Each structure stands twice: as structure tokens, then as C-alpha cells.
Amino acid sequence: MCNNLTAKERLAIDRVHMPELDAELRSRNFEEVNQGLAREEAVREAQRCIQCKTRPCVEGCPVGVSIPEFIDALAAEKLPKAARILQGDNALPAVCGRVCPQESQCEARCVRGVKGEAVAIGYLERFVADWAMTNADKLRSEPLPTGTGKKVAVVGCGPAGLTAAGELARKGHTVTIFEALHDTGGVLRYGIPEFRLPKEIIDVEVDRLLALGVEIECNVIIGKTMTLDQLREQFDAVFIANGAGLPVMLNMPGENLKGVYSANEFLTRVNLMEAGCNPNSPTPIIKGNSVAVIGGGNTAMDCVRTARRLGAERAMIIYRRSEAEMPARIEEIRHAKEEGVEFVMLTAPLEIIGDDKGWTAALSCEKMELGQSDESGRRKPVPVANSRYEVPVDVVVNAIGTRSNPLLTATAPDLALNKWGNIVSDEQGATSIPGVFAGGDIVRGGATVILAMGDGKQAAAAIHGFLSGAA
């Protein structure tokens, strides 16, 4: 045991609370909401861990972080050791500590949560990762392995691609990431607002991979700049992790009016192209006074909270089920409410109504009630008769989901796809083409950052095995 506390003393410690910016203040700026734990708070929280033998928290982590070990080191205030453990298991720990849904994964398995509150594993991961970033001089540089002579191409610089690249570089393979956008991070940069994930965090995490010898080429669209076949000619293996970047359309009247955005476009304009904060942005954005965001996931929360920060006096979530069925993280829902977001539940949009100049003017909606459970296990929303009404809005954001972009797959006829256009792969990420692997949203459809990272880590192990067998 890392310190002298008895089990009874550990159980008596209350779970720590994350310090947050004032809701009124933060609703009008893009500063990070969660402020991070002080050292004393983090150590005390780590001491709540009872170091149980079964380690269920590790089973709940898609990337298999050695959770008890890094928490044990933190509880003993051995921060360099905690950082080395965490960074050895997780390519993006400072990212995961901010955006990973720990409450439904590692913390959901925590034994302490059975009769109380789980250990705040996510908060502790963030603390150790942030400490490591500001105390790099106290950590030994990671030694570069002996080169294998094998080259791997990674398509996409998002969480799956970055994770796979880091794992493969540590095995001694030469790794090049090809990114379609002009900057690194993929969905981490264009899809997650600064108030949840500051860009400097992404930059530092990427720099750690560059230090391992990973090369990144931006502005390269595989399927347009180069084909998959051309990559296969130049590299010994390929990992496809280009995400799911096309929006699922609403398919309703008025969808093409001015003032209607997909969540991808809305967030990319703000997060990547600086619309809203830079008057000279090459891709400006309409700052609506009354904004309706359609959807109930984390992306919808990001959009509606961004709309508030852009100046919307009325920012609404329009969701056809009740709050209990919303897939968004509980913390994100709470933050949105605190920031003045209005939740319009059991309501389905029917039509976007425009004015005589083609601008969005209102959203026609219909009240719903919950019926029997559908194939997802959630109760299916059923229209309420004669309940149609209009909500005045000047901006509508469609955040109901994304699907795969066919640019790459259209140029690779031998690559097996499912009915949604996603790449078909086995549990290790192997596709129908030998030496080509895939993971993340291009395989799963829209999912979480940590699941994409888990795919990247799994595929990297399979790619290493493939290259070792081919040696």
C-alpha cells in the first residue's frame, strides 16, 4: 500500500469536487470550464482508492490504463512515477482526462461506487497528465527504440490515428500520419470547443508523438491527393482512421435556408477557423440571437454552449425524447443548464421556416410522448396529436449524427464496407485488404474519443504482429 491510511480512513474521505469557472462568466467566453485539481486535492482523492485486487476499473478502460498503479503513485506523491505509468499506457492522457466519459467506463466499475461515489479517476488522470506537461524536465526522455525498417501510413490525425502512431513508433516502426486538414488533432481540434479541450493541450500531446519520430503531413486527402493503392505501394502497412465527417441530414423542408448549419460545419468554423472570435476569419459564422440545436448528444451540447458564447440570448436543445434518454454526458448537460441553455424535451422538428429573403425565421415542431422501447433499448417517441407549434429562431444547428465520408473508400473497391458505408474490420482492425487496418469512427460510426483510441491501440498491436510476421 502506498501510504499509511487504513481502509476505514480511506472510506471516510469524500469525493473531491472539480473547481469550475462561474457559469455566468464562462457562458460569454471560451475559457476552459473545469479548472483542474490542486495537488493536495488530487493526492487526497487518490487516497480514496482502496487498491482492490480485482481491478475492475482497468476492464472499463478502452485503452487499458494501469489505473490502480498510477493512482497508487499519486497517493504517495510520486508524481514522476505516476506520469510515466499513465503516459506509457495512454497516448493522450491530458485529452482523456478532459473529454472521456469516465462515469460510464472506468468509474462505473469502481468498487467504491457500489455504496458511495466512485474514485474520480478522470480528474486524477487530468491532474497527472497536466503535471507531466508542466514538469517535463522532471521526467526522463522516452528512449527511441531500434528501428525495424518497416514503414506504416496512418490516415487521419484524430484520436485513433494519433494513438496508433504512438504505439507503432514505440515499437520502432517509421510512422507517417496523413491529415486532410491544415492542422493536427482531427475531431479533437475541429469538433471539441476550447472551453472543454484547450488547443494547447492537443499541441503538447502531439509534440510528444513527434518527439518519438512520428511524422505528420497535413493537407493530404487520401482518396483525392493520393489513393489507398498508392499508399500501399509506399508503406508496409496502412491504418485508416479518417473518422466519420459527413453529417446525417435532417431531410426536412427548409434545410437549405441561410442560417442552417450541420454540427460539423458549425464547430469547425468556430474551433478550427476562429469564426466568432476573429473578425477576419476566412469562414465567418452567423451569430444568431435565438439558436436551436437539434440533438441530444455531446456534440449537440458543444454546439448549443458555443452558440451561447457567440452571443445567443436564447440557445435551445430540441430533443425528441426526455432528458433521461439523452446520450450526452451528465456533466455536459449540467454545465449547459448552468450557462442558461434551454432544454426543449419531447419535441421533434418538422420544418425550418424561412422569410422572404431565404433566411431562417422559425422552427416548426411537434410535441412527442414516449411509447414502447425501440431497437436501441430506448422508448420510442410518438407524436402527440394536434401539437404542432412554431419556435422563432434565426439559426438552426443539426447535431443528430455523422456518417462516413466516401472520398477514400470510393477509390478502394476491394475495401469491404457495411450498409452505412463504414469500413468492415475484425476485432484487431484488419480489413478485407491484407496489410490494411482500420479503426475509430470510420468503422464504428460516430463514437467517443476513448473508443477510437482503444481501436488505435488494438490495431497498432495487430499491425506490429503483421509486420513482425512479414519480416
C-alpha positions as CSV (number, residue, x, y, z in Angstrom):
1,M,0.0,0.0,0.0
2,C,1.4,3.4,-1.0
3,N,0.6,5.2,2.3
4,N,-0.3,4.6,5.9
5,L,-4.1,5.2,5.7
6,T,-6.3,2.4,6.9
7,A,-9.2,1.1,4.8
8,K,-11.6,2.8,7.2
9,E,-9.8,6.1,6.8
10,R,-9.8,5.8,3.0
11,L,-13.6,5.1,3.0
12,A,-14.2,8.2,5.2
13,I,-12.7,10.6,2.5
14,D,-15.4,12.4,0.5
15,R,-15.0,12.6,-3.3
16,V,-13.4,15.8,-4.5
17,H,-15.3,18.4,-6.5
18,M,-13.9,19.9,-9.7
19,P,-13.4,23.7,-9.4
20,E,-15.3,25.4,-12.3
21,L,-15.5,28.9,-13.7
22,D,-18.6,30.9,-12.7
23,A,-21.4,29.9,-15.0
24,E,-22.5,33.5,-15.9
25,L,-18.9,34.5,-16.7
26,R,-18.0,31.4,-18.7
27,S,-21.2,31.5,-20.8
28,R,-19.7,34.5,-22.6
29,N,-16.1,33.3,-23.1
30,F,-14.3,30.3,-24.3
31,E,-12.0,29.7,-21.3
32,E,-11.8,26.2,-20.0
33,V,-14.7,25.5,-17.6
34,N,-13.1,22.8,-15.4
35,Q,-10.1,24.3,-13.7
36,G,-8.3,21.2,-12.5
37,L,-7.5,20.0,-9.0
38,A,-4.8,21.4,-6.7
39,R,-2.1,19.0,-5.8
40,E,-3.4,18.5,-2.2
41,E,-6.9,17.7,-3.6
42,A,-5.6,15.2,-6.2
43,V,-3.4,13.4,-3.6
44,R,-6.4,13.2,-1.2
45,E,-8.7,11.9,-3.9
46,A,-6.1,9.3,-4.9
47,Q,-6.0,8.1,-1.3
48,R,-9.7,7.2,-1.6
49,C,-8.7,4.3,-3.9
50,I,-8.7,1.0,-1.9
51,Q,-6.5,-0.8,-4.4
52,C,-8.9,-3.7,-4.8
53,K,-7.5,-7.0,-6.1
54,T,-10.0,-7.4,-9.0
55,R,-9.1,-4.1,-10.7
56,P,-12.5,-3.7,-12.5
57,C,-11.6,-0.1,-13.4
58,V,-9.0,-1.3,-15.8
59,E,-11.5,-3.5,-17.5
60,G,-13.7,-0.5,-18.0
61,C,-11.0,1.5,-19.8
62,P,-10.9,1.0,-23.6
63,V,-7.1,1.7,-23.7
64,G,-6.3,-0.4,-20.6
65,V,-4.7,2.3,-18.5
66,S,-3.0,0.9,-15.3
67,I,-5.4,2.8,-13.1
68,P,-4.6,1.4,-9.7
69,E,-0.8,1.8,-10.3
70,F,-0.9,5.4,-11.4
71,I,-3.3,6.3,-8.6
72,D,-1.2,4.5,-6.0
73,A,1.9,6.5,-7.1
74,L,-0.1,9.7,-7.0
75,A,-1.4,8.9,-3.5
76,A,2.2,8.5,-2.4
77,E,3.1,11.8,-4.1
78,K,5.4,10.0,-6.5
79,L,4.3,12.2,-9.5
80,P,7.1,11.3,-12.0
81,K,6.2,7.6,-11.5
82,A,2.5,8.3,-11.9
83,A,3.2,10.2,-15.1
84,R,5.4,7.5,-16.6
85,I,2.7,4.9,-15.9
86,L,0.0,7.0,-17.4
87,Q,1.9,8.1,-20.5
88,G,3.1,4.5,-21.1
89,D,-0.5,3.3,-21.4
90,N,-2.2,6.3,-22.9
91,A,-1.0,8.4,-25.9
92,L,-3.3,11.3,-25.0
93,P,-3.9,11.3,-21.2
94,A,-4.5,15.1,-20.9
95,V,-7.2,14.8,-23.6
96,C,-8.8,11.8,-22.0
97,G,-8.8,13.4,-18.6
98,R,-11.0,16.2,-20.1
99,V,-13.3,14.5,-22.6
100,C,-13.5,10.8,-21.7
101,P,-16.9,9.6,-20.3
102,Q,-15.3,8.1,-17.2
103,E,-18.6,8.0,-15.4
104,S,-19.8,5.2,-17.8
105,Q,-16.5,3.4,-18.1
106,C,-13.7,3.1,-15.5
107,E,-15.6,5.0,-12.8
108,A,-18.7,2.9,-13.5
109,R,-16.7,-0.2,-12.5
110,C,-15.1,1.3,-9.4
111,V,-15.8,-0.7,-6.3
112,R,-16.1,2.4,-4.2
113,G,-19.1,3.4,-6.3
114,V,-21.1,0.4,-5.2
115,K,-22.1,2.0,-1.8
116,G,-21.0,5.6,-2.5
117,E,-19.1,7.7,-5.0
118,A,-16.5,6.2,-7.3
119,V,-12.9,7.5,-7.2
120,A,-12.6,10.5,-9.6
121,I,-10.3,8.6,-11.9
122,G,-10.8,11.2,-14.8
123,Y,-9.9,14.1,-12.6
124,L,-6.8,12.3,-11.4
125,E,-5.8,11.4,-14.9
126,R,-6.1,15.0,-15.9
127,F,-4.1,16.2,-12.9
128,V,-1.2,13.8,-13.5
129,A,-1.1,14.5,-17.3
130,D,-1.1,18.2,-16.7
131,W,1.6,17.9,-14.1
132,A,3.7,16.0,-16.6
133,M,3.2,18.7,-19.2
134,T,4.5,21.4,-16.9
135,N,7.2,19.3,-15.4
136,A,8.7,17.6,-18.4
137,D,12.2,18.3,-17.1
138,K,11.5,16.0,-14.2
139,L,10.7,13.1,-16.5
140,R,13.2,11.0,-18.3
141,S,13.0,11.4,-22.1
142,E,11.4,8.3,-23.6
143,P,14.2,6.3,-25.4
144,L,13.7,5.8,-29.1
145,P,13.6,2.1,-29.9
146,T,15.8,0.4,-32.5
147,G,14.3,0.9,-36.0
148,T,12.6,-2.1,-37.6
149,G,12.9,-0.8,-41.1
150,K,9.2,-1.1,-41.6
151,K,7.0,1.9,-42.6
152,V,3.4,2.5,-41.6
153,A,1.0,5.1,-43.0
154,V,-1.8,6.4,-40.8
155,V,-4.7,8.1,-42.4
156,G,-6.2,10.7,-40.1
157,C,-4.7,12.7,-37.2
158,G,-7.5,12.2,-34.8
159,P,-7.6,10.1,-31.6
160,A,-7.4,6.7,-33.3
161,G,-4.6,7.8,-35.6
162,L,-2.5,9.5,-33.0
163,T,-2.8,6.6,-30.6
164,A,-1.8,4.0,-33.3
165,A,1.1,6.2,-34.4
166,G,2.5,6.5,-30.9
167,E,2.2,2.8,-30.2
168,L,3.8,1.8,-33.5
169,A,6.6,4.4,-33.1
170,R,7.5,2.9,-29.7
171,K,7.9,-0.5,-31.5
172,G,10.5,1.0,-33.8
173,H,8.4,1.4,-36.9
174,T,8.6,4.5,-39.1
175,V,5.2,6.2,-39.0
176,T,3.8,8.9,-41.2
177,I,0.3,10.4,-40.5
178,F,-1.6,11.9,-43.4
179,E,-4.1,14.5,-42.3
180,A,-6.7,16.1,-44.7
181,L,-7.0,19.4,-42.7
182,H,-4.3,22.0,-42.3
183,D,-3.7,21.3,-38.6
184,T,-3.4,18.3,-36.3
185,G,-5.8,16.6,-33.9
186,G,-8.7,15.7,-36.2
187,V,-12.0,15.9,-34.3
188,L,-10.1,16.9,-31.1
189,R,-9.4,20.2,-32.7
190,Y,-12.3,20.9,-35.0
191,G,-15.1,19.2,-33.1
192,I,-14.4,19.9,-29.4
193,P,-14.7,23.5,-28.2
194,E,-11.9,25.3,-26.4
195,F,-13.9,25.5,-23.2
196,R,-13.8,21.7,-22.9
197,L,-10.4,21.0,-24.6
198,P,-7.9,23.9,-25.0
199,K,-5.9,23.6,-28.2
200,E,-2.6,23.9,-26.3
201,I,-3.4,20.5,-24.8
202,I,-3.7,19.0,-28.2
203,D,-0.4,20.6,-29.3
204,V,1.5,19.3,-26.3
205,E,0.2,15.8,-26.8
206,V,1.0,15.8,-30.5
207,D,4.5,17.2,-29.7
208,R,5.2,14.1,-27.5
209,L,4.5,11.9,-30.6
210,L,6.7,14.0,-32.8
211,A,9.5,13.5,-30.3
212,L,9.1,9.8,-30.8
213,G,9.8,10.3,-34.5
214,V,6.2,10.3,-35.9
215,E,5.9,12.4,-39.0
216,I,2.7,14.3,-39.8
217,E,1.8,15.6,-43.3
218,C,-1.2,17.9,-43.3
219,N,-3.3,19.0,-46.3
220,V,-3.2,15.4,-47.8
221,I,-6.6,13.9,-48.6
222,I,-6.3,10.2,-49.1
223,G,-8.8,9.4,-51.9
224,K,-8.0,12.7,-53.7
225,T,-4.4,13.8,-53.2
226,M,-3.3,10.1,-53.0
227,T,-5.2,6.8,-53.3
228,L,-5.1,3.9,-50.9
229,D,-3.3,1.8,-53.5
230,Q,-0.6,4.5,-53.8
231,L,-0.1,4.4,-50.0
232,R,0.2,0.6,-50.1
233,E,2.9,0.8,-52.7
234,Q,5.0,3.1,-50.4
235,F,4.3,1.6,-47.0
236,D,4.4,-1.9,-45.4
237,A,1.0,-1.4,-43.6
238,V,-1.8,1.2,-43.5
239,F,-4.1,2.2,-40.7
240,I,-7.2,4.1,-41.8
241,A,-8.7,6.4,-39.1
242,N,-10.2,9.2,-41.1
243,G,-13.3,9.4,-38.9
244,A,-16.9,10.0,-39.9
245,G,-17.0,13.5,-41.2
246,L,-20.3,13.8,-43.2
247,P,-23.4,14.9,-41.3
248,V,-26.6,12.9,-41.2
249,M,-29.1,15.2,-42.8
250,L,-32.4,16.2,-41.3
251,N,-34.3,15.6,-44.5
252,M,-37.0,18.2,-43.8
253,P,-38.2,21.3,-45.6
254,G,-36.1,24.4,-45.1
255,E,-32.8,22.5,-44.5
256,N,-31.1,24.6,-47.2
257,L,-32.1,28.0,-45.8
258,K,-29.5,30.5,-44.8
259,G,-28.7,30.2,-41.1
260,V,-28.9,26.3,-41.0
261,Y,-25.7,24.5,-40.2
262,S,-24.6,21.0,-39.6
263,A,-22.8,20.5,-36.3
264,N,-19.6,19.7,-38.2
265,E,-19.6,22.9,-40.1
266,F,-20.7,25.0,-37.1
267,L,-18.0,23.6,-34.8
268,T,-15.3,23.6,-37.5
269,R,-15.9,27.2,-38.4
270,V,-15.6,28.2,-34.7
271,N,-12.9,25.8,-33.4
272,L,-10.6,25.4,-36.4
273,M,-11.2,28.6,-38.4
274,E,-11.7,31.0,-35.5
275,A,-15.1,32.3,-36.6
276,G,-16.8,34.2,-33.9
277,C,-13.7,35.5,-32.2
278,N,-11.7,36.7,-35.3
279,P,-13.5,39.3,-37.5
280,N,-11.1,38.4,-40.3
281,S,-11.8,34.7,-40.2
282,P,-12.0,33.2,-43.8
283,T,-15.1,31.3,-42.7
284,P,-17.3,33.6,-40.7
285,I,-20.4,32.4,-38.9
286,I,-23.9,33.8,-38.4
287,K,-24.3,34.7,-34.7
288,G,-27.9,34.1,-34.0
289,N,-29.8,35.7,-31.2
290,S,-32.2,32.7,-31.0
291,V,-30.5,29.4,-31.8
292,A,-32.0,25.9,-31.9
293,V,-29.7,22.8,-31.8
294,I,-31.3,19.6,-32.8
295,G,-29.9,16.5,-31.0
296,G,-29.1,15.2,-27.5
297,G,-25.5,14.0,-27.6
298,N,-22.2,15.6,-26.6
299,T,-21.9,17.3,-30.0
300,A,-25.3,18.9,-29.5
301,M,-24.1,20.2,-26.1
302,D,-20.9,21.6,-27.7
303,C,-22.9,23.4,-30.3
304,V,-25.5,24.9,-28.0
305,R,-22.9,26.0,-25.5
306,T,-20.9,27.5,-28.3
307,A,-23.9,29.4,-29.5
308,R,-24.3,30.9,-26.0
309,R,-20.7,32.1,-26.1
310,L,-21.3,33.6,-29.6
311,G,-24.0,35.8,-28.0
312,A,-27.3,33.9,-28.4
313,E,-29.7,35.2,-25.8
314,R,-31.9,32.1,-26.3
315,A,-30.0,28.9,-27.0
316,M,-32.1,25.7,-27.1
317,I,-31.7,22.0,-27.3
318,I,-34.5,20.4,-29.3
319,Y,-34.7,16.7,-28.4
320,R,-37.5,14.3,-29.3
321,R,-37.0,12.1,-26.2
322,S,-36.8,13.0,-22.5
323,E,-33.7,14.1,-20.7
324,A,-33.3,10.6,-19.2
325,E,-32.7,9.2,-22.7
326,M,-30.1,11.9,-23.7
327,P,-26.7,10.3,-24.6
328,A,-24.8,13.4,-23.6
329,R,-22.6,13.2,-20.5
330,I,-24.3,14.3,-17.3
331,E,-21.6,16.9,-16.6
332,E,-22.1,18.5,-20.1
333,I,-25.9,18.7,-19.5
334,R,-25.4,20.3,-16.1
335,H,-22.9,22.8,-17.5
336,A,-25.2,23.7,-20.3
337,K,-28.1,24.3,-17.9
338,E,-25.9,26.4,-15.6
339,E,-24.9,28.5,-18.6
340,G,-28.5,29.4,-19.5
341,V,-29.3,26.8,-22.2
342,E,-33.0,25.9,-22.5
343,F,-33.9,22.2,-22.9
344,V,-37.0,21.6,-25.0
345,M,-37.6,18.0,-24.5
346,L,-40.1,15.5,-26.1
347,T,-40.2,17.8,-29.2
348,A,-39.5,16.8,-32.8
349,P,-38.6,19.4,-35.5
350,L,-40.7,19.1,-38.6
351,E,-39.8,22.1,-40.8
352,I,-37.5,25.1,-40.9
353,I,-39.4,28.1,-42.0
354,G,-37.7,30.9,-43.8
355,D,-38.5,34.6,-44.5
356,D,-39.0,36.1,-48.0
357,K,-35.2,36.6,-48.3
358,G,-34.3,33.0,-47.6
359,W,-33.2,33.4,-44.0
360,T,-34.2,31.1,-41.2
361,A,-37.1,32.6,-39.2
362,A,-38.7,29.8,-37.2
363,L,-38.6,26.1,-36.4
364,S,-41.9,24.2,-36.7
365,C,-42.1,21.5,-34.1
366,E,-44.4,18.7,-32.8
367,K,-44.8,17.5,-29.2
368,M,-43.9,13.9,-28.5
369,E,-44.6,11.3,-25.9
370,L,-42.6,8.1,-25.1
371,G,-44.0,4.8,-26.3
372,Q,-42.5,1.3,-26.4
373,S,-38.8,0.7,-26.5
374,D,-37.1,0.5,-29.9
375,E,-34.1,-1.5,-31.1
376,S,-31.7,0.8,-29.2
377,G,-33.5,0.0,-25.9
378,R,-34.8,3.5,-25.5
379,R,-38.5,4.3,-25.5
380,K,-39.6,5.4,-29.0
381,P,-41.0,8.9,-29.3
382,V,-44.6,9.0,-30.6
383,P,-46.2,12.3,-32.0
384,V,-48.9,13.9,-29.9
385,A,-52.0,14.7,-32.0
386,N,-52.6,18.4,-32.9
387,S,-49.5,19.6,-31.0
388,R,-47.7,21.4,-33.8
389,Y,-46.3,24.8,-33.0
390,E,-43.5,27.2,-34.1
391,V,-40.4,28.5,-32.3
392,P,-38.9,31.8,-33.6
393,V,-35.2,31.1,-34.4
394,D,-32.6,32.7,-36.7
395,V,-30.0,29.8,-36.6
396,V,-30.6,26.1,-36.6
397,V,-27.8,23.5,-36.0
398,N,-28.3,19.9,-37.0
399,A,-26.5,17.7,-34.4
400,I,-28.2,14.4,-35.0
401,G,-25.1,12.5,-36.1
402,T,-22.5,11.8,-38.7
403,R,-21.6,9.2,-41.3
404,S,-18.5,8.1,-43.2
405,N,-17.0,10.2,-45.9
406,P,-16.7,8.2,-49.1
407,L,-13.7,10.0,-50.5
408,L,-11.3,7.3,-49.5
409,T,-13.5,4.3,-49.8
410,A,-14.8,5.2,-53.3
411,T,-11.2,4.8,-54.6
412,A,-10.7,1.4,-52.9
413,P,-13.2,-1.0,-54.4
414,D,-11.6,-4.0,-52.7
415,L,-12.2,-2.5,-49.3
416,A,-15.3,-4.2,-47.7
417,L,-17.9,-1.8,-46.4
418,N,-21.1,-2.2,-44.4
419,K,-24.5,-0.9,-45.4
420,W,-23.7,2.5,-43.8
421,G,-20.5,2.9,-45.8
422,N,-18.3,2.2,-42.8
423,I,-15.2,0.0,-43.3
424,V,-15.6,-3.6,-42.1
425,S,-12.8,-4.9,-39.9
426,D,-12.3,-7.7,-37.4
427,E,-11.6,-7.3,-33.7
428,Q,-8.0,-6.4,-34.4
429,G,-8.8,-3.9,-37.0
430,A,-7.8,-5.9,-40.0
431,T,-9.8,-5.1,-43.2
432,S,-10.5,-7.1,-46.3
433,I,-7.2,-5.9,-47.8
434,P,-4.1,-7.6,-46.4
435,G,-1.9,-5.1,-44.6
436,V,-4.7,-2.5,-44.3
437,F,-6.3,-1.9,-40.9
438,A,-9.0,0.5,-39.8
439,G,-10.5,1.9,-36.6
440,G,-12.4,4.7,-34.9
441,D,-15.4,6.3,-36.4
442,I,-14.8,5.1,-39.9
443,V,-15.5,1.6,-38.5
444,R,-17.9,2.4,-35.6
445,G,-19.8,5.3,-37.0
446,G,-19.9,8.3,-34.6
447,A,-18.5,7.2,-31.2
448,T,-16.3,8.6,-28.4
449,V,-12.7,9.7,-28.4
450,I,-11.7,7.0,-26.0
451,L,-13.3,4.2,-28.0
452,A,-11.4,5.5,-31.1
453,M,-8.2,5.4,-29.1
454,G,-8.9,1.9,-28.0
455,D,-9.3,0.9,-31.6
456,G,-6.0,2.6,-32.4
457,K,-4.1,0.8,-29.7
458,Q,-5.7,-2.6,-30.6
459,A,-4.9,-2.1,-34.3
460,A,-1.3,-1.0,-33.6
461,A,-0.7,-4.3,-31.8
462,A,-2.1,-6.2,-34.7
463,I,-0.1,-4.1,-37.2
464,H,3.1,-4.8,-35.2
465,G,2.3,-8.5,-35.3
466,F,1.6,-8.4,-39.1
467,L,4.9,-6.6,-39.7
468,S,6.9,-8.9,-37.4
469,G,5.5,-11.9,-39.2
470,A,6.3,-10.4,-42.6
471,A,9.9,-9.7,-41.5
